[in-house]
Amino acid sequence: MPGSRYCVLHQSWGFNIVASCFTLILGAVLGVLADDLYRRFVPSPESRRIYELQKTYEKSQQKPAFQLYFNDLLVDDGSIVITPTTNTSQRWRFSVRDIGTLPADKLVLDVQLHDPTTNVLTTGKWTTPAALTVTGDRLAAGSNRIFVNTADKLLVQQQFFTFEDLLLNQRVAAPTSFPLLVRISAQASDLHTINLILVYVPGEGTAIVTKPTANTTK
């Protein structure tokens, strides 16, 4: 009604505009928050599918993984272990550490000697099959001697399992090398293969681990 305080001609347009803008902005912000909360607690079928694929992938990446220790020395593929000795027999002690994301069940270690005439004695549960199967891969013994041992317990992450000794029954009168192929496997793990060279030299001292130096001479 003209002349009334409710007349549109007597309203504060500046206040009304500010109030309207504030209402629109607040509504937009609340709408975004509500939409985000809805998506978080009620994910879409596409979001659920992506989440399931991500969890499946993460689970597939979880597996045991291994480090090998020879006579308490950490070795990897291509390592050369040089050991001074005055003994009539040499101890070969293999320990395996699980550095993966799952415990290692049914842990198997096999050691292959390239020289079948090497005089190696077994202790404990070592066996010497003519051929073996590790994670589905069958190995023919050929000219190699194969020694196999199996852990009698579950190996949890970051822990060690030490197998019984193999004994090289041979006096070292001159520097002598013994190439070995060591393979580690367990349920749900990848096959871990290490080529190792053991070098014994007459005398006293401490064993060391080294690797061949690349020849850069042209």
C-alpha positions as CSV (number, residue, x, y, z in Angstrom):
1,M,0.0,0.0,0.0
2,P,1.4,3.4,-1.0
3,G,2.7,5.3,2.0
4,S,2.9,2.2,4.1
5,R,6.2,0.9,5.5
6,Y,5.6,-2.3,3.5
7,C,5.5,-0.4,0.3
8,V,8.3,-1.5,-2.1
9,L,9.2,2.1,-2.6
10,H,10.2,2.4,1.0
11,Q,12.4,-0.8,1.2
12,S,16.2,-0.8,1.5
13,W,17.4,-2.1,-1.8
14,G,21.0,-2.3,-0.8
15,F,20.2,-4.5,2.2
16,N,17.9,-6.7,0.1
17,I,20.6,-7.2,-2.6
18,V,23.3,-8.1,0.0
19,A,20.9,-10.4,1.8
20,S,20.0,-12.1,-1.5
21,C,23.6,-12.6,-2.5
22,F,24.5,-14.0,0.9
23,T,21.6,-16.4,0.7
24,L,22.7,-17.6,-2.8
25,I,26.3,-18.1,-1.7
26,L,25.3,-19.9,1.5
27,G,23.0,-22.1,-0.5
28,A,25.7,-22.9,-3.0
29,V,28.2,-23.8,-0.2
30,L,25.7,-25.9,1.7
31,G,24.8,-27.6,-1.6
32,V,28.4,-28.6,-2.3
33,L,28.9,-29.8,1.3
34,A,25.7,-31.8,1.1
35,D,26.7,-33.3,-2.2
36,D,30.1,-34.2,-0.9
37,L,28.7,-35.9,2.2
38,Y,26.2,-37.8,0.1
39,R,28.9,-39.1,-2.2
40,R,31.1,-40.0,0.7
41,F,28.4,-42.0,2.6
42,V,26.4,-43.1,-0.5
43,P,29.0,-43.7,-3.2
44,S,27.9,-44.1,-6.8
45,P,28.2,-47.5,-8.5
46,E,31.2,-46.2,-10.5
47,S,33.0,-45.1,-7.2
48,R,32.3,-48.5,-5.6
49,R,33.7,-50.3,-8.7
50,I,36.8,-48.1,-8.7
51,Y,37.3,-48.8,-4.9
52,E,36.9,-52.6,-5.4
53,L,39.4,-52.6,-8.3
54,Q,41.9,-50.6,-6.1
55,K,41.5,-53.0,-3.2
56,T,41.9,-56.0,-5.6
57,Y,45.1,-54.5,-7.0
58,E,46.5,-53.7,-3.5
59,K,45.8,-57.3,-2.4
60,S,47.5,-58.7,-5.5
61,Q,50.7,-56.7,-4.6
62,Q,50.9,-58.2,-1.1
63,K,53.3,-61.1,-1.1
64,P,56.4,-62.4,0.6
65,A,59.7,-61.1,-0.6
66,F,63.1,-62.4,0.5
67,Q,66.7,-61.5,1.4
68,L,69.4,-64.2,1.6
69,Y,72.2,-64.5,4.2
70,F,75.1,-66.8,3.7
71,N,77.0,-67.5,6.9
72,D,75.4,-64.3,8.4
73,L,76.5,-62.2,5.4
74,L,73.8,-60.5,3.3
75,V,74.2,-61.6,-0.4
76,D,72.2,-60.9,-3.6
77,D,72.5,-62.0,-7.2
78,G,76.0,-61.9,-8.4
79,S,77.7,-61.7,-5.0
80,I,81.1,-63.2,-4.4
81,V,81.9,-64.4,-0.9
82,I,85.6,-64.6,-0.2
83,T,86.4,-66.6,2.9
84,P,89.9,-67.3,4.4
85,T,90.0,-70.8,6.0
86,T,92.4,-73.3,7.6
87,N,89.6,-75.8,8.3
88,T,89.2,-79.2,6.8
89,S,85.5,-78.6,6.2
90,Q,83.6,-75.4,5.4
91,R,80.1,-74.6,6.8
92,W,77.4,-73.3,4.4
93,R,74.6,-71.8,6.4
94,F,71.7,-70.2,4.6
95,S,69.2,-67.8,6.3
96,V,66.2,-66.2,4.7
97,R,64.5,-63.0,5.8
98,D,61.0,-62.1,4.7
99,I,61.0,-58.4,3.7
100,G,57.6,-58.6,2.0
101,T,54.1,-57.6,3.0
102,L,52.8,-61.2,3.8
103,P,54.2,-64.0,5.9
104,A,56.0,-66.8,3.9
105,D,54.2,-70.1,4.2
106,K,55.8,-73.3,2.8
107,L,59.2,-71.7,2.4
108,V,61.5,-73.7,0.2
109,L,65.2,-73.2,-0.4
110,D,67.1,-75.1,-3.1
111,V,70.9,-74.9,-3.7
112,Q,72.4,-76.2,-6.9
113,L,76.1,-77.0,-7.4
114,H,77.5,-76.7,-10.9
115,D,80.3,-79.2,-10.1
116,P,78.7,-82.5,-9.3
117,T,82.0,-83.9,-7.9
118,T,82.1,-81.3,-5.0
119,N,82.0,-83.2,-1.8
120,V,79.1,-81.7,0.2
121,L,77.6,-83.3,3.2
122,T,74.0,-82.7,4.4
123,T,72.6,-82.2,7.9
124,G,69.1,-82.0,9.2
125,K,66.3,-82.1,6.6
126,W,68.3,-81.5,3.4
127,T,67.3,-83.8,0.6
128,T,69.0,-84.4,-2.8
129,P,66.4,-85.1,-5.4
130,A,67.2,-85.8,-9.0
131,A,64.7,-83.1,-10.0
132,L,62.4,-80.8,-8.2
133,T,59.4,-78.6,-8.7
134,V,59.3,-75.1,-7.2
135,T,56.2,-72.9,-7.9
136,G,55.3,-75.0,-10.9
137,D,58.8,-74.9,-12.5
138,R,60.3,-78.3,-12.9
139,L,64.1,-78.5,-12.9
140,A,66.0,-81.4,-14.4
141,A,69.1,-82.1,-12.4
142,G,71.4,-82.6,-15.4
143,S,75.0,-82.3,-14.3
144,N,74.1,-80.2,-11.2
145,R,73.8,-81.5,-7.6
146,I,70.6,-80.2,-6.0
147,F,70.0,-79.8,-2.3
148,V,66.5,-78.9,-1.1
149,N,65.2,-77.9,2.4
150,T,61.8,-76.7,3.6
151,A,61.0,-74.5,6.6
152,D,59.0,-76.2,9.3
153,K,57.1,-73.0,10.4
154,L,55.6,-69.8,9.0
155,L,58.1,-67.0,8.4
156,V,56.5,-63.7,9.4
157,Q,57.6,-60.4,8.0
158,Q,61.0,-59.0,9.0
159,Q,62.0,-62.3,10.7
160,F,64.6,-64.9,9.8
161,F,64.6,-68.6,9.2
162,T,67.9,-70.4,9.3
163,F,68.2,-73.8,7.6
164,E,70.5,-76.6,8.7
165,D,74.1,-76.5,7.5
166,L,75.6,-77.9,4.4
167,L,79.2,-79.0,4.9
168,L,81.9,-78.7,2.2
169,N,84.1,-81.6,3.2
170,Q,87.3,-80.3,1.5
171,R,90.6,-78.8,2.7
172,V,91.6,-75.7,0.8
173,A,95.2,-75.8,-0.3
174,A,94.8,-73.1,-3.0
175,P,92.2,-70.5,-3.8
176,T,89.1,-72.4,-4.9
177,S,85.7,-71.2,-6.2
178,F,82.3,-72.8,-6.0
179,P,79.5,-71.3,-8.2
180,L,76.1,-71.9,-6.7
181,L,72.5,-71.2,-7.8
182,V,70.2,-70.5,-4.9
183,R,66.4,-70.3,-5.2
184,I,63.9,-69.3,-2.6
185,S,60.1,-69.7,-3.0
186,A,57.0,-69.8,-0.8
187,Q,53.3,-69.9,-1.2
188,A,52.0,-66.7,-3.0
189,S,55.6,-65.4,-3.6
190,D,57.7,-64.8,-6.7
191,L,60.6,-67.1,-7.3
192,H,63.8,-65.4,-5.9
193,T,67.0,-66.5,-7.7
194,I,70.5,-65.7,-6.6
195,N,73.7,-66.7,-8.5
196,L,76.5,-66.9,-5.9
197,I,80.2,-67.6,-6.0
198,L,82.0,-68.9,-3.0
199,V,85.8,-68.4,-3.0
200,Y,88.0,-70.0,-0.3
201,V,91.6,-69.0,0.2
202,P,94.1,-70.6,2.6
203,G,94.8,-68.5,5.7
204,E,93.1,-66.7,8.5
205,G,90.8,-63.6,8.3
206,T,87.3,-62.4,8.0
207,A,84.9,-63.3,5.1
208,I,83.8,-60.5,2.8
209,V,81.1,-60.0,0.2
210,T,82.0,-58.3,-3.1
211,K,80.8,-58.2,-6.7
212,P,82.6,-58.4,-10.0
213,T,83.9,-55.0,-11.3
214,A,82.6,-54.0,-14.7
215,N,85.3,-53.9,-17.3
216,T,85.1,-50.4,-18.9
217,T,88.2,-50.8,-21.0
218,K,87.5,-50.4,-24.7
